[in-house]
């Protein structure tokens, strides 16, 4: 709640931060401290009254916010002013001499009063420059003075001037400009523009955003996202880059700004019913249509000249700041953003993101406590899950136009300083193996091997640490499943791109189960979800993450052969033995049941030598052998099929794979007449798949048609590979790799020509 409230201004608190908020709507001048001596004097007076303020915010149709460092700079000046005025140190020294040297000190007293009471408040840099000038002048006068009494008076005056000057000289403000004051004129406010710069945000935004680009930043990248422009800066002395977002809402003209504000006030009176939040996309669409009609009416009534296309853009902005998630939605539009983090106490620190190309970056976005509370309410309603002291963690999903994300919310008492958020962004489209090849996450041969194992209906676990690309790789594995097979997915938080796969023609059923962090509720448990999936017929089963009671049910089903098609899922683990340890010791799956795992794919980031960059890579493709009894590590139960070479930065085959030692691959071959007992034919097929993936990447890059690497075309390519393979097998009686590759490549060339037309 606001405290310290007075007419025209008040102090409010966000976490541990005290914010001086000033209503400047009635002012006839701009609330700019750097431009106006009047505004600076007003602020210095307020800071004397309220020395604990850590941020200053004016409201005048927009919000003008001066951040902590700038506020502290001004606070130092106010402390100097307060010290001189309250202690009366300067004036009391002189007053004692005034009777004896009335004429002399009358003039000097006026000069000091002007410096302290006026110039120090409104133009501290001017006060410093003037004090320095007076010191030089008075030193000359003192040296020339022949009257001993006047000399004593001048000495005392010099001491006072030096005291004022030294107090200012020790301030942060003066230290930043001291070397740039040659020729400075008192009253020239240009120097303040390098020290003070308000963050200006629309009044309908609670979030603060540093719109101005850093003066000392070196631009390293610039690109456009759907509703804004992103610039990345390297700041001297900083390890992290600055991710600078300039959103569309900062480019509104005055008429558009007025429209948004008026429409937002009207829509604010409409409180959506709780059941409306169960379908977020429908709720957004409803508000979009209502908002668009409302904006159109306002345009007509106000006589504004705004075309239909611009009206559509304004309606989207309106939705973003009513039922949406503000600037988070624009961050989600950036395909290069992988993670978004909002730390508590919210309002005191900026958001952080993990960038695909530049790693962890700090943003120019600082959310407010109002943002945090609003988001928490929406996530509670969208998910139907609790977030309170008894349930301080909420896992859910965020779906906005063009992006999806997994959201983790943490509240009190687990987070003692209030709400905190972590958002893992997922591509709206599934990743594909050709995309991973293009990004060097996997080698073509690794992609070919995975494709072979998926067609062979193996059981695959994708392991790795957080942010290693597990879920993305799982999505790429799903794209390799032929569309003729049914898929069932099981997740507690929706991350797998089911909607996109359904649009691609997959026969897919999605199951949402209770979060492992929830003790109860109306949602079905993960173990029961797996048992239910078995009643839905022969299907490929995809587990978003193996992490709780579903592990036993899953391995029970795999061990008895209830799942005849590919089974795949993700699990946390840095290497195959870590996966074994987690499944058996943490999740309670019997050792013998763990043998139902055929292959473990380990994906983890590798770090550059300077420690500043991380690159996602597949490090191992490991077979789980079946002969061991107690410990697969000690009894050679793990056999690497492929291993990452850090020097070459590539995933390479092992001698065991080349020599045909893989029991899993032999088991796949046992079901194919052409491959039984013929390792060369098996290996040739794996190589063929690798060549096709690699060629697709090469043609896409050469033709500058990167859409060829996306799921819709990769699925089409996979289908064509199977169709061509079947045709050639029927014609020749064998899977002739050269003919298959030739026919597939001719098909690809035709497709590229058609798409170019």
HELIX and SHEET records of a PDB file:
HELIX    1   1 UNK A   37  UNK A   49  1                                  13    
HELIX    2   2 UNK A   68  UNK A   87  1                                  20    
HELIX    3   3 UNK A   89  UNK A   98  1                                  10    
HELIX    4   4 UNK A  102  UNK A  113  1                                  12    
HELIX    5   5 UNK A  114  UNK A  119  3                                   6    
HELIX    6   6 UNK A  120  UNK A  122  1                                   3    
HELIX    7   7 UNK A  124  UNK A  144  1                                  21    
HELIX    8   8 UNK A  148  UNK A  169  1                                  22    
HELIX    9   9 UNK A  172  UNK A  177  1                                   6    
HELIX   10  10 UNK A  178  UNK A  180  5                                   3    
HELIX   11  11 UNK A  190  UNK A  194  5                                   5    
HELIX   12  12 UNK A  248  UNK A  251  5                                   4    
HELIX   13  13 UNK A  254  UNK A  267  1                                  14    
HELIX   14  14 UNK A  274  UNK A  278  5                                   5    
HELIX   15  15 UNK A  280  UNK A  302  1                                  23    
HELIX   16  16 UNK A  308  UNK A  320  1                                  13    
HELIX   17  17 UNK A  327  UNK A  333  1                                   7    
HELIX   18  18 UNK A  369  UNK A  383  1                                  15    
HELIX   19  19 UNK A  433  UNK A  438  1                                   6    
HELIX   20  20 UNK A  444  UNK A  455  1                                  12    
HELIX   21  21 UNK A  470  UNK A  480  1                                  11    
HELIX   22  22 UNK A  498  UNK A  503  1                                   6    
HELIX   23  23 UNK A  526  UNK A  534  1                                   9    
HELIX   24  24 UNK A  550  UNK A  559  1                                  10    
HELIX   25  25 UNK A  576  UNK A  581  1                                   6    
HELIX   26  26 UNK A  582  UNK A  586  3                                   5    
HELIX   27  27 UNK A  591  UNK A  594  1                                   4    
HELIX   28  28 UNK A  655  UNK A  658  1                                   4    
HELIX   29  29 UNK A  663  UNK A  669  1                                   7    
HELIX   30  30 UNK A  679  UNK A  702  1                                  24    
HELIX   31  31 UNK A  706  UNK A  709  5                                   4    
HELIX   32  32 UNK A  711  UNK A  732  1                                  22    
HELIX   33  33 UNK A  737  UNK A  756  1                                  20    
SHEET    1   A 6 UNK A   3  UNK A   6  0                                        
SHEET    2   A 6 UNK A   9  UNK A  14 -1                                        
SHEET    3   A 6 UNK A  17  UNK A  23 -1                                        
SHEET    4   A 6 UNK A  55  UNK A  59  1                                        
SHEET    5   A 6 UNK A  62  UNK A  66 -1                                        
SHEET    6   A 6 UNK A 199  UNK A 202 -1                                        
SHEET    1   B 2 UNK A 208  UNK A 209  0                                        
SHEET    2   B 2 UNK A 365  UNK A 366 -1                                        
SHEET    1   C 9 UNK A 217  UNK A 225  0                                        
SHEET    2   C 9 UNK A 228  UNK A 235 -1                                        
SHEET    3   C 9 UNK A 241  UNK A 247 -1                                        
SHEET    4   C 9 UNK A 359  UNK A 363  1                                        
SHEET    5   C 9 UNK A 352  UNK A 355 -1                                        
SHEET    6   C 9 UNK A 337  UNK A 342 -1                                        
SHEET    7   C 9 UNK A 420  UNK A 427 -1                                        
SHEET    8   C 9 UNK A 403  UNK A 410 -1                                        
SHEET    9   C 9 UNK A 393  UNK A 400 -1                                        
SHEET    1   D 9 UNK A 507  UNK A 512  0                                        
SHEET    2   D 9 UNK A 486  UNK A 491  1                                        
SHEET    3   D 9 UNK A 540  UNK A 543  1                                        
SHEET    4   D 9 UNK A 567  UNK A 572  1                                        
SHEET    5   D 9 UNK A 459  UNK A 464  1                                        
SHEET    6   D 9 UNK A 599  UNK A 607  1                                        
SHEET    7   D 9 UNK A 614  UNK A 624 -1                                        
SHEET    8   D 9 UNK A 638  UNK A 645 -1                                        
SHEET    9   D 9 UNK A 650  UNK A 653 -1                                        
END                                                                             
